[in-house]
Amino acid sequence: MKVTGDMIVEDVLTKYPETLDVFVKQGHCFKLLANPVARKSLAKLVTIGTACKLHLIDLEKLLRELNEVVKKQK
C-alpha cells in the first residue's frame, strides 16, 4: 500500500508505526505525535494532506519520505 495525502494520520501510524519518526521530524503539528495521548486523539482527526496544508509542510516531500520508510519495511 502506498501512503497518500488523503489518508488519516492515525491509520498510517497504526499500519506503519515506523513512520512516526518521519512525521515527528517535520515539526509543527506532527511533533505532537511523539506524545501517545496526543497521537490517539489528534491523529484520527486529520488527513496527511490537510495537516500539511494547514502548517505549510511540503506534502510531496513528506509522502516520499513516508513511502521510503514503508518500502524498507516490506
C-alpha distances in whole Angstrom, upper triangle without the diagonal:
4,7,9,13,13,11,14,14,15,12,10,13,13,10,10,14,15,14,17,19,17,18,21,22,22,25,26,24,22,24,25,22,24,26,25,27,25,22,22,24,23,19,19,21,19,16,15,17,20,21,20,23,25,26,25,23,21,18,17,18,16,13,13,14,12,9,12,12,9,9,13,12,10
4,6,10,11,10,13,13,15,12,10,13,14,11,11,14,14,13,16,18,15,16,19,20,19,23,24,22,20,22,24,21,23,25,24,26,25,21,22,24,22,18,18,20,18,14,13,14,18,18,17,20,22,23,22,19,17,14,13,14,13,9,10,11,9,6,10,11,8,9,12,12,12
4,7,9,7,10,10,12,10,7,11,12,10,10,13,13,10,13,15,12,12,16,17,16,19,20,18,16,19,20,17,20,22,21,23,21,18,19,20,18,15,15,17,14,11,9,11,14,14,14,16,19,19,19,16,15,11,11,12,10,7,9,10,7,6,10,10,8,10,13,13,14
4,6,6,9,10,13,11,9,13,15,13,13,16,16,13,15,17,14,13,17,18,16,19,19,18,16,19,20,18,21,23,23,24,22,19,20,21,18,15,15,16,13,9,8,8,11,13,12,14,17,17,17,14,13,9,9,11,10,7,9,11,9,9,12,13,12,14,17,17,17
4,6,8,9,13,12,11,14,16,15,15,17,18,14,16,17,14,13,16,17,15,17,17,15,14,18,19,17,20,22,22,23,20,18,19,19,16,14,14,14,10,7,5,4,8,9,9,10,13,14,14,12,11,7,8,11,9,7,11,12,11,11,15,16,15,17,20,20,20
4,7,9,12,11,11,14,16,15,16,18,19,16,17,20,17,15,19,20,18,20,19,17,16,20,20,18,21,23,22,23,20,18,18,18,16,13,12,12,9,5,6,6,8,10,11,12,14,16,16,15,14,11,12,15,13,11,14,16,14,14,18,18,17,19,22,22,22
4,6,9,7,7,10,12,11,12,14,16,13,15,17,15,13,17,19,17,19,19,16,15,18,18,16,19,20,19,20,18,15,16,16,14,11,10,11,8,5,6,8,10,11,12,14,15,17,18,16,16,12,13,15,13,11,14,15,12,13,16,16,14,17,20,19,19
4,6,5,7,9,10,11,12,13,16,13,13,16,15,13,15,18,17,18,17,14,13,16,15,13,17,17,16,17,15,12,12,12,10,7,6,7,6,4,6,9,9,10,12,14,15,16,18,16,17,14,16,17,14,13,16,16,13,15,18,17,16,19,21,20,21
4,5,5,6,9,10,10,11,13,10,10,13,12,9,12,15,13,15,14,11,9,13,12,10,13,14,13,14,12,9,10,11,9,5,6,8,6,6,6,9,10,9,11,14,14,14,16,14,15,13,15,16,12,12,15,14,11,13,16,15,14,18,19,18,20
4,5,5,6,9,10,9,12,11,10,14,14,11,13,16,16,17,17,13,11,14,13,10,12,13,11,12,11,7,7,9,8,5,5,8,8,9,9,13,13,12,15,17,17,18,20,18,19,17,19,19,15,15,18,17,13,15,18,16,15,19,20,18,20
4,5,5,6,8,10,13,11,12,15,15,13,16,19,18,19,19,17,14,17,16,13,16,16,14,15,14,11,11,12,12,8,7,10,10,9,10,13,14,14,16,19,19,20,22,19,20,17,18,19,16,14,17,17,13,14,17,15,13,17,18,16,17
4,5,5,6,7,10,8,9,12,11,10,13,16,16,17,18,16,13,16,15,12,14,16,15,17,15,12,12,14,13,9,10,12,11,10,9,12,14,14,15,18,19,19,20,17,18,15,16,16,13,11,14,13,9,11,13,12,10,13,15,13,15
4,6,5,5,7,6,6,10,10,9,11,14,15,16,17,15,12,14,13,10,11,13,11,14,13,9,10,13,12,9,10,13,12,12,11,15,16,14,16,19,20,19,21,18,19,17,18,18,14,13,16,14,10,12,14,12,11,14,15,13,15
4,6,6,9,9,10,13,14,13,15,18,19,20,21,18,15,17,16,12,14,15,12,14,14,10,10,13,13,10,10,14,14,14,14,17,19,17,19,22,23,22,24,22,22,20,21,21,17,16,19,17,13,15,17,14,12,16,17,14,15
4,6,9,9,11,14,14,14,17,19,20,21,22,20,17,19,19,15,16,18,16,18,18,14,14,17,17,13,13,16,16,15,14,18,20,19,20,23,24,24,25,22,22,20,20,20,17,15,17,16,12,12,15,12,10,13,14,11,12
4,5,6,8,11,11,12,14,16,17,19,21,19,15,17,17,14,15,17,15,18,18,14,15,18,17,13,14,18,17,15,14,17,19,18,19,22,23,23,24,20,20,18,18,18,15,13,14,13,9,10,12,9,7,10,11,9,10
4,5,6,9,10,10,12,14,16,17,19,17,14,15,15,11,12,14,12,15,15,11,13,16,16,13,14,17,17,16,15,19,20,18,19,23,23,22,24,21,21,19,20,19,15,15,16,14,11,12,13,10,9,13,13,10,13
4,5,7,8,10,11,13,15,17,19,18,14,15,16,13,12,15,14,18,17,14,16,19,18,15,17,20,19,18,16,19,21,19,19,23,24,22,23,20,20,18,19,17,14,14,14,12,9,11,11,7,8,11,10,8,12
4,6,5,7,9,10,12,14,16,15,11,13,14,11,11,14,14,17,16,13,15,18,16,13,15,18,16,15,12,15,18,16,16,19,20,19,20,16,16,15,15,14,10,10,12,9,6,9,9,6,7,11,11,10,13
4,5,5,6,9,10,12,14,13,9,9,11,7,8,11,11,14,13,10,13,15,14,11,14,16,15,15,13,16,17,15,15,19,19,17,19,16,17,16,17,15,12,13,14,11,9,12,13,10,11,15,14,13,16
4,5,5,6,9,10,13,13,10,9,11,9,8,12,13,16,15,13,16,18,16,14,17,19,18,17,15,18,19,16,16,20,20,18,19,15,16,16,17,15,11,13,14,10,9,13,12,10,12,15,14,14,17
4,6,5,7,10,12,13,9,10,13,11,11,14,16,18,17,14,17,19,17,14,17,19,17,15,12,15,17,14,13,17,18,16,16,13,13,12,13,11,8,10,10,7,6,10,10,8,11,13,13,14,17
4,6,6,8,10,9,5,7,9,8,9,12,13,16,13,11,14,16,13,11,14,15,13,12,10,12,14,11,11,14,15,13,14,11,12,11,13,11,8,10,12,9,8,12,13,11,13,16,16,16,19
4,5,6,8,8,5,4,7,6,7,10,12,15,12,11,15,16,13,12,16,17,15,15,13,15,16,13,13,16,16,13,15,12,14,14,16,14,11,13,15,12,11,15,16,14,16,19,18,18,22
4,5,9,10,8,7,10,10,10,13,16,18,16,15,18,19,17,16,19,20,18,17,14,16,17,14,13,17,17,14,14,11,13,14,15,12,10,13,14,11,11,15,15,13,16,19,18,19,22
4,7,8,6,7,10,11,12,15,17,19,16,15,18,19,16,15,18,18,16,15,12,13,14,11,10,13,13,10,11,8,9,11,13,10,8,12,13,11,11,15,15,15,17,19,20,21,23
4,6,6,5,8,10,10,13,16,17,14,14,18,18,15,14,18,18,16,16,14,15,15,11,11,14,13,9,11,9,12,13,16,14,12,15,17,14,15,18,19,18,20,23,23,23,26
4,6,6,8,10,12,13,16,17,13,14,17,16,13,13,17,16,14,15,13,14,13,9,9,12,10,7,9,9,12,13,17,15,13,16,18,17,17,20,21,20,22,25,26,26,29
4,5,6,8,10,11,14,14,10,11,14,13,9,10,13,12,11,12,11,12,11,7,9,11,9,7,10,10,13,14,17,16,13,16,19,17,16,20,21,20,21,25,25,25,28
4,5,5,8,10,12,13,10,9,13,13,10,9,12,13,11,12,10,12,12,8,9,12,11,9,12,10,13,13,16,14,11,14,16,14,13,17,18,17,18,21,22,21,24
4,5,6,8,11,13,10,10,14,14,11,11,15,16,14,15,13,16,15,12,12,16,14,12,14,12,15,16,18,17,14,16,18,16,15,19,20,18,20,23,23,23,26
4,5,6,9,9,6,7,11,11,9,9,13,13,13,15,14,17,16,12,14,17,15,13,16,15,18,18,21,20,16,18,21,19,17,21,22,20,21,25,25,24,27
4,5,7,8,6,5,8,10,8,7,11,12,12,14,13,16,15,12,14,17,16,14,17,15,18,17,20,19,15,17,19,17,15,18,20,17,18,22,22,21,23
4,6,9,8,7,11,12,11,11,14,16,16,17,16,19,19,16,17,20,19,17,20,18,20,20,22,20,17,19,21,18,16,20,20,17,19,22,22,20,24
4,6,5,6,9,10,10,11,14,16,16,18,18,21,20,17,19,22,20,19,22,20,23,22,25,23,20,22,24,21,19,23,24,21,21,25,25,23,26
4,6,5,6,9,10,10,12,15,16,18,18,21,21,18,20,23,22,21,24,22,24,23,26,25,21,22,24,22,19,22,24,21,21,25,24,22,25
4,5,5,6,9,10,12,13,15,18,19,22,21,18,21,23,21,21,24,23,26,25,27,27,23,24,27,24,22,25,27,24,24,27,27,25,28
4,5,5,6,7,10,11,12,15,16,19,17,14,17,20,18,17,21,20,22,21,24,24,20,22,24,22,20,23,25,22,23,26,27,25,28
4,6,6,5,8,10,11,13,13,17,16,13,16,19,18,17,20,19,21,20,22,22,18,19,22,20,17,20,22,19,19,23,23,22,24
4,6,6,7,9,12,14,15,18,17,16,19,21,20,20,23,22,24,22,25,24,21,21,24,22,19,22,24,21,21,25,25,23,25
4,6,6,7,10,13,15,18,16,14,18,20,18,18,22,21,24,22,25,25,21,22,25,24,21,24,26,24,23,27,28,26,28
4,6,6,7,10,12,14,13,11,14,16,14,15,18,17,20,18,22,22,18,19,23,21,19,22,24,22,22,26,27,25,27
4,5,6,8,9,12,12,10,13,15,14,15,17,16,18,16,19,19,16,16,19,18,15,18,21,19,18,22,23,22,24
4,6,8,10,13,12,12,15,17,16,17,20,19,21,18,21,22,18,18,21,21,17,20,23,21,20,23,25,23,24
4,7,10,12,10,10,13,15,13,15,18,18,20,17,21,22,18,18,22,22,19,21,24,23,22,25,27,26,27
4,7,8,6,6,10,11,10,12,15,14,16,14,17,18,15,15,19,19,16,19,22,21,20,23,25,24,26
4,5,5,6,9,10,11,12,14,13,14,11,14,15,13,12,16,16,14,16,19,19,18,20,23,22,23
4,6,5,6,9,10,11,12,10,11,8,11,12,9,9,12,13,11,13,16,16,15,18,20,20,22
4,6,5,6,9,10,10,9,9,6,9,11,10,9,13,14,13,14,17,18,18,20,23,23,24
4,5,5,6,9,10,10,11,9,13,15,13,13,16,17,16,18,21,21,21,23,26,26,27
4,5,5,6,8,8,10,9,13,14,11,12,16,16,15,17,20,20,20,23,25,25,26
4,6,5,6,5,7,6,10,10,9,10,13,14,13,16,18,18,19,22,23,24,26
4,6,5,6,8,8,11,13,12,13,16,17,17,19,21,22,22,25,27,27,29
4,6,8,11,11,15,16,14,16,19,19,19,21,24,24,24,27,29,29,31
4,6,9,10,14,14,13,15,18,17,17,20,22,22,23,26,27,28,30
4,7,9,12,12,12,14,16,16,17,20,21,22,23,26,27,28,30
4,6,9,8,8,11,13,13,14,16,18,18,20,22,23,24,27
4,6,5,6,9,10,11,12,14,16,17,19,20,22,23,25
4,5,5,6,9,10,10,12,14,16,16,18,20,21,23
4,5,5,6,9,10,10,12,14,15,16,18,20,21
4,5,5,6,9,10,11,13,14,15,17,19,21
4,5,5,6,9,10,11,12,14,16,17,19
4,5,5,6,8,10,10,12,14,15,17
4,6,5,6,9,10,10,12,15,16
4,5,5,6,9,10,11,13,15
4,5,5,6,9,10,11,13
4,5,5,6,9,10,11
4,5,5,6,9,10
4,5,5,7,9
4,5,5,7
4,5,6
4,6
4
